[in-house]
Amino acid sequence: MSSRKIKLMQGNEACVEGALYAGMKFYAGYPITPSTEIAEISAQKLPYVGGKFIQMEDEIAGIATAIGGSIAGLKSMTATSGPGFSLKQENIGYAAIAEVPLVIVNVQRGGPSTGLPTAPAQGDVMQAMWGTHGDHPVIAICPSSVKETFYETVRAFNLAEKYRMPVILLTDEVVGHMRESIEIPEPGEIEIYDRLRPETDDQNYLPYGVNDGEIVGRMAGFGEGHRYHITGLFHDETGFPSNSTKNAGVMLDHLMSKISNNTDEIITFEEYLLEDAETVVLSYGSTARSARSAVNKLRAAGHKVGMFRPITIWPFPEKQVVELSKRVKNIVVAEMNLGQLVLEVQRVVEGRTKVHHIGKANGEVVTPIDIIKKVEEVL
Amino acid sequence: MDNNQLVDQYFRKDRLPHIWCPGCGHGVIMHSIVKAIAELGWDKNDVVVVSGIGCSSRAPGYMDFNTLHTTHGRALAFATGVKLAKPHLKVIVISGDGDASAIGGNHLIHASRRNIDITTIVFNNNTYGMTGGQYSPTTPTNEFGTTAPHGNIDAPFDIANLAGAAGATYTARTTAFHMNQMTTIIKNALEHKGFSLVEAISVCPTYYGRKNKKGDAPQMMKWLKDTFIDIKVADKLPEEKRVGKLLMGEFKNVQKPEYTEEYHKIVDRLSGVK
């Protein structure tokens, strides 16, 4: 019999539990609904594990301080919701170019602007991809349940550490505030990845020099004996700024390819009743719960309908959706916005099959009935 | 330690020469910071120098410590993360007047309020140098900048006293002319436990000086010499002799609970260590 603890908890609470399981030792942020519990529970729990919590003066400071914590060697997280995510964008780009591991949680709410503070939305999908300026890699993960929030938070930390970059956990108000029972795994049950650190006797440490067989440069924490420079400017493998366009090209290629070369490892998804499906509902986050219910009801009515659920939405599961597009008649994208991930689906499908959209951005969830109606229209 | 030894031991010689214009006062301030650290004998591995964006903020790249060049205005927030994560580190922030008090003004007052043990050195040249001479929060009223071609109507900040009012426990002002005093003040600030701020008045002959007909670098330095008087001296002077003078020296030096120590008291209490 498993000795694992079974607990009833919120998605936001599961996020903190997952972060602590992954080794989070530093949290900095600014309170915003509906992400607030993540800050509150982090404040409560971190001191017990020798970790640090600080409530900063604004959202920008929240992420900047979390980056500082990571540079000093601690696994760091910040959490926010829509408007706060907008404010953090510049420093998300900083963490990307400076290759600083960090987890940014965005519990999405209705927007734009202050929008609908307590209502759910999935309106930050494109912001997660394109919010900051310039070209940079993005990993964004959309859990659908409390349990998945736990596991995907652990995975977000692992990916951040492995690829030395900010990783976005893109939940939504429904997932953040719903309560479900989950079993908390014992320590050691899930693999935890810690950033590679330089060898202690390394006299010629290059913070951005990648060793053969490794993906990113080994990262020393400040104060651990390797004095080096970190900047948001384009830099060479020493970390110092370089204006060389040749170097900028090499570095940008490194940033992008560390993700594009490893998409099979990074991208996760769920397929549900797809074997004989002629119509596929593509959905993610809390909306996928409505999609699953809709698919079950449509199946009961004799329709060949299945679901494809990206768990990692960036990088987008392009290969899988291309395969789908070759064998199904319709893809119905269901999401809580007026059309964001559907654009990516259309791009990937390239007209091979019909792509439809069902979306809401008024603070209401997309219901199973909404999806059933849409599917029946296109069948 | 003579200057050659200082450069050998504390600067990244392969990163020099620096990018600053001829006549810029920033090199003097950077020199004072390094000299203060050398005199304190700190282990270079324990020193972290953080900056934002602007002319002054390129200084950390030349200095052989753990150095972090961040986003505009956010140096203090990054530095707060480093310090809270590893309180044994000696964390120094280098910031310009715009970086510290315009875009970074919120972080400045809150770092002051927290009294976190960080030393901030503001390189104040009264202008936005890197973008070409726009008016800054410390450009005096009626002076000129490329974005104040008809005269600046804003009132300037007094950065040292702003920080003091917000809760910084050590504040001081000094100038690029008064180099020995600057080194002493920076040393005092570095040794102070709590949030310390040194407003180091620099000169920018290239933009600010030229726009405001303040002459070349030596003339601007002479202006610093003739205009700034130590607050202790000023206190003893009759009113008429203080007209037109600006104050430098230590403005505030008090002890209050320090942020990272207070946080660790909570950690110790909860983990049952003490």
Boltz contact constraints between the chains, C-beta under 6 A:
constraints:
  - contact:
      token1: [A, 26]
      token2: [B, 85]
      max_distance: 6.0
  - contact:
      token1: [A, 47]
      token2: [B, 266]
      max_distance: 6.0
  - contact:
      token1: [A, 47]
      token2: [B, 267]
      max_distance: 6.0
  - contact:
      token1: [A, 47]
      token2: [B, 270]
      max_distance: 6.0
  - contact:
      token1: [A, 48]
      token2: [B, 270]
      max_distance: 6.0
  - contact:
      token1: [A, 50]
      token2: [B, 267]
      max_distance: 6.0
  - contact:
      token1: [A, 52]
      token2: [B, 84]
      max_distance: 6.0
  - contact:
      token1: [A, 54]
      token2: [B, 84]
      max_distance: 6.0
  - contact:
      token1: [A, 57]
      token2: [B, 106]
      max_distance: 6.0
  - contact:
      token1: [A, 57]
      token2: [B, 110]
      max_distance: 6.0
  - contact:
      token1: [A, 61]
      token2: [B, 77]
      max_distance: 6.0
  - contact:
      token1: [A, 61]
      token2: [B, 107]
      max_distance: 6.0
  - contact:
      token1: [A, 64]
      token2: [B, 74]
      max_distance: 6.0
  - contact:
      token1: [A, 64]
      token2: [B, 77]
      max_distance: 6.0
  - contact:
      token1: [A, 64]
      token2: [B, 78]
      max_distance: 6.0
  - contact:
      token1: [A, 65]
      token2: [B, 77]
      max_distance: 6.0
  - contact:
      token1: [A, 65]
      token2: [B, 80]
      max_distance: 6.0
  - contact:
      token1: [A, 65]
      token2: [B, 81]
      max_distance: 6.0
  - contact:
      token1: [A, 68]
      token2: [B, 78]
      max_distance: 6.0
  - contact:
      token1: [A, 68]
      token2: [B, 81]
      max_distance: 6.0
  - contact:
      token1: [A, 68]
      token2: [B, 82]
      max_distance: 6.0
  - contact:
      token1: [A, 69]
      token2: [B, 81]
      max_distance: 6.0
  - contact:
      token1: [A, 69]
      token2: [B, 85]
      max_distance: 6.0
  - contact:
      token1: [A, 72]
      token2: [B, 82]
      max_distance: 6.0
  - contact:
      token1: [A, 72]
      token2: [B, 85]
      max_distance: 6.0
  - contact:
      token1: [A, 72]
      token2: [B, 86]
      max_distance: 6.0
  - contact:
      token1: [A, 74]
      token2: [B, 85]
      max_distance: 6.0
  - contact:
      token1: [A, 90]
      token2: [B, 71]
      max_distance: 6.0
  - contact:
      token1: [A, 91]
      token2: [B, 71]
      max_distance: 6.0
  - contact:
      token1: [A, 94]
      token2: [B, 71]
      max_distance: 6.0
  - contact:
      token1: [A, 222]
      token2: [B, 48]
      max_distance: 6.0
  - contact:
      token1: [A, 222]
      token2: [B, 66]
      max_distance: 6.0
  - contact:
      token1: [A, 222]
      token2: [B, 82]
      max_distance: 6.0
  - contact:
      token1: [A, 223]
      token2: [B, 86]
      max_distance: 6.0
  - contact:
      token1: [A, 223]
      token2: [B, 89]
      max_distance: 6.0
  - contact:
      token1: [A, 225]
      token2: [B, 45]
      max_distance: 6.0
  - contact:
      token1: [A, 227]
      token2: [B, 65]
      max_distance: 6.0
  - contact:
      token1: [A, 227]
      token2: [B, 66]
      max_distance: 6.0
  - contact:
      token1: [A, 229]
      token2: [B, 61]
      max_distance: 6.0
  - contact:
      token1: [A, 229]
      token2: [B, 67]
      max_distance: 6.0
  - contact:
      token1: [A, 230]
      token2: [B, 68]
      max_distance: 6.0
  - contact:
      token1: [A, 231]
      token2: [B, 69]
      max_distance: 6.0
  - contact:
      token1: [A, 232]
      token2: [B, 71]
      max_distance: 6.0
